[in-house]
Amino acid sequence: MAAIIETKDVAVVEQPEPHTITAASPLDAAPEAFRGALARRGENRKSLMAWIRESLVRGTDYGRIHVVSKSKCDRGNDCDNPRHFSKDCLFKPGAEKIAGMLGVTPTFPTLPEYEKAALAGVELKQIILRCHMVDAGGRIVADGIGARSLEQDYGDINKALKMCAKSAHIDATLRMAGLSEVFTQDLDQMKADGKFESTAEVKIDPTLVPAGKHKGKKWLEVSDDYLHWAATAGRCPPALKEGCKAEMDRRVAALTGGIGEDKDIPHEVEAGVRG
């Protein structure tokens, strides 16, 4: 309804501002506007896909992962059977390139909560991070999520946070650009975690540390403090925990003479400690 505003000289009729009607669904938009939006986005998507094909480098930005167990095929990346490989996976460098080209920045709104928990000495077992892709105007244009168990990284919270953030970033990138038909999630780390290999098929060398930050080292290179920590920490994998306990027993026996002169202490003999 119009309002009448009186002044000393004249009465002015103030007209109400027209209301803008927002469609509840894109399908409720005017047909011409809807067709125009579809055509515009279709052309933009074609341009994006052409840029991805021209700019992303296979093996660096994306690639296939050999997912068949070693017992069935031990050729790894040299395998020539396409059925032994995953669909193309988007890697972190590729996700960063796409985000940069589209002018968006990945942010992690839940990350500060984990920082506070770590500083407070809270023992973390699982990490779940959300990634928001934010444009130059500060608007969230897409989001993704990543999860990680600290057991996967043997209690290394720094590595777990980085891997979780990478997973969330890639997920958000795939959602933002609608690229799930082209790429899947980054399976490289999944392979490194052994999710494509049967642990029963892996032969463990008893002279080497089987897991953790000292993986592949000889037991004699590991400090007593680390052995004690890993043997009692609840989040360590069983193979590492049992190996640390066995090495501690060997060291105690060597000091107390519990092992006869005619019996070998495997790791010490190999290292030339016993003369």
N, C-alpha and C positions, 0 to 999 in steps of 0.2 A: 504494500500500500504506500502511496506517495505521502510524504510528510510536507507540511506547510511551515515554512520558516518566516516569521514576520520580522521586518526591519523598520526603521523609521520612515523610509521612503517607499518601499515596495515589498510585497509578499512574494517570496521565491518558493516555487514548488520543486522539492528535491525528489528525483526519481530513484527508486531502489536499484541497486546493482543486480545485474542478471546472475542467476545461480548457474554454476557449471555442473553438469550432470556427468558423473564418472561411471563408465560401464562396469558392472559387477564382474563380468567375464570378457575376455577378448572377443568371444563370439557374439557379444552384445554390441560391439562397436558398429558404426555405420559401414555398410558393405564396401564403399569406395575406400574408406580409411583402412579397413581391414585388408583389402587386396593390396593396397599400397604398402602397408607394413610388411606383409608377407613377401612381396616382390623385393623390397629394400633389404630385408634380412636374408633372403635367399641369395641375392647378389653378393652381399657382404660375406656370407658363409663360403661361397665359391672362391672369393678372393682370399679368405683365410686359409682354406684348404690348399689352394695353389701356393701360398706362401710357405705353408708347412712342408709341402713336398719339395720345394726349392731350397728351403733354408735349414731344416733340421738334418743332422748328420747321423746316418745309421751307425750304431756302435758307440756313439757318444751321447746323443740326445734321445735315442730310442733304439730298440733292438729286440730280438727274440732270445729267449732263454731255453737252454737245453734242459728239459724237465724229466727225462727218463733216467731211472736209476742206473748206477754204474754196472750193476750185475747184468742189465739188459743191453747197455751200450756204454762202452768206456771211452768213446771218441770225443765226448764233450762238444765243444763248439766246432770241431772238425767233422762232426757227423753230417752226412749228406741225406739223411732221411728227414723230410720236412715234418713228418708226424711226431718226431721226437722233440719238437720245439713248440714253445708257447706262441700265442698271438703276439704281435708287436706290443712291447711295453714302453710306456713313456717314462724316461728317466728324469732325474732332478734337473740336469742342465737344459733339457728340452722344455720342461715346465717353466723354468725361469725365462727362457727365450720367448715363449708364448705370452707369459704375463707381461714382459717388458714391451712386446709389440702391441699388446692391447691396452697398454697404459694403466695397468692395475698393479697393486702391491699386496703381497700376502702378509697378513697380520695374524697373530695368535692370541686371542683375548683371554684364553684360559691359562696361558703360560705363567703369568705372575703368581697364580695360586700355587703352582708347583715350586716356584722359586721360594715363596714364603714357607712352604712345608719343609723344603730341604734346609733352609736356614734355621728353622725351628727344631731340626733334628727328628722330624717325623719319618718313620720308616715307610718307604713307598714300595708297593708291589706291582701296581699297574699305573700306566700313564695314558690318559686320553686327552688329546689336543684337538681343538677346533681351529680351522683356518678360514679366515674371512678374506676374500679378494676385494680390495677397496680401490675405487677409482679416484681420480684427481679431486673430485668434489667431496670425498669422504663417504660416499655411498657404498654399501656392501652389495656387490653385484653377483656374488656366488660364495658358497661355503663348502667346506669339506671336513672330514674327520679322520683321525688316525689314532690307533691304539697300539700299545706296546707293553709287554711284560718285562720287568727288570731281569727275570730269570734268563730271557733270551740273550742278555748282554752281561750275564754273570755279576749283576749288581752294579754295573757301571751306569750311573744315572745320566752322566753327560752323553754317552753314546745313545742311551735309550731315548732321551729327549730329542736328540738330533734325528734319529731314525723315525720317531713318531711325528715330528714336524714335517719331515720329508714326505711321509705317507699322506698326511693331511693336505699338504701343499699340492701334491699330484692329484689327489682326489678332487680338490676344489678346482683345479685347472681343467680336468676332464669334464666336470659339471658345467663350468662357466662357458666353455666353448663347444659343448655337446660333442666331445671327441671319443666317447665310449665305443662308438662303432669302429673307430680307427685304432685306438690304443686301449690296453688294459692297464691295471696298476703295475707299478714297478716290482717285478718278481725277482730282480737280482738279489735283493737282500733276503727274500724268502728262500732262495736257493742256498745262499750263504748260511742261513739258519738251519739248513738240512731238511726243509719241509718236502723236498722232492726226492730225498734219499731215505732208504730204510736204515735205521741205526743198527739193525741186526747184521747188515752187510758190511759195516765199516770195521776194519781190523784196527785195533788199538795197539800201538807199540808201547809196551810197559815201561820202556826206558825213557819215554817222553811224556811231558805234561799233556793230558788229553784235551784240556779246555781252559778258559779263562785268559787273563792277560799274558800269562807265560806259556800259552799253548805252543807246542812244538819244541820248547826248550828241554834240555836235559834236567832231570830232577835236582842234580847237584847245583844248578844255577839258581835255584829257588831258595829264598831266605826262610829261616825258621819261623819268623813272624807271619809270613804269608801262609805257610803250611798250617800253622795253628789256626789262623783266621778262617781259611777255606774249609778246614776239617770240622769246624764248629758252626759256620754260618749256615742258616737255614735256607738261604736262597741259592746256594751253589748246586750245580748239577751233580747227580750221584757219582758219575765217573771221576770227577775232579775231587770230590770229597773223599771217596774211598782211596784214590791214589795218594792224596795228601796224608791220610792216616797211615797207609802202608809205608810211605817214605819216612814219616816220623818214627815209626816202629823200627825201621832199618837203621836210622841214625842213633836211636837210643841203644839198640843192640850193639852197634859198632863201638859206642863209647863204653859200654859196660862189659864188653867181651862176651855177650850172649850168643855170638855166632862163632863157631869153632874155626880154627885156622884152616881146616880142610874144606870149609864151605865158603862160597863166594858171596860177596855183597855186590850184586850185579852192576849198579850204577857206579860204585866206587872203583871196582876193578876196571871198568871200561874207561874211567877217567884217569886211571893210573895213580889213585890215591894210595892204594896198598902196595907196598914194595915187596 
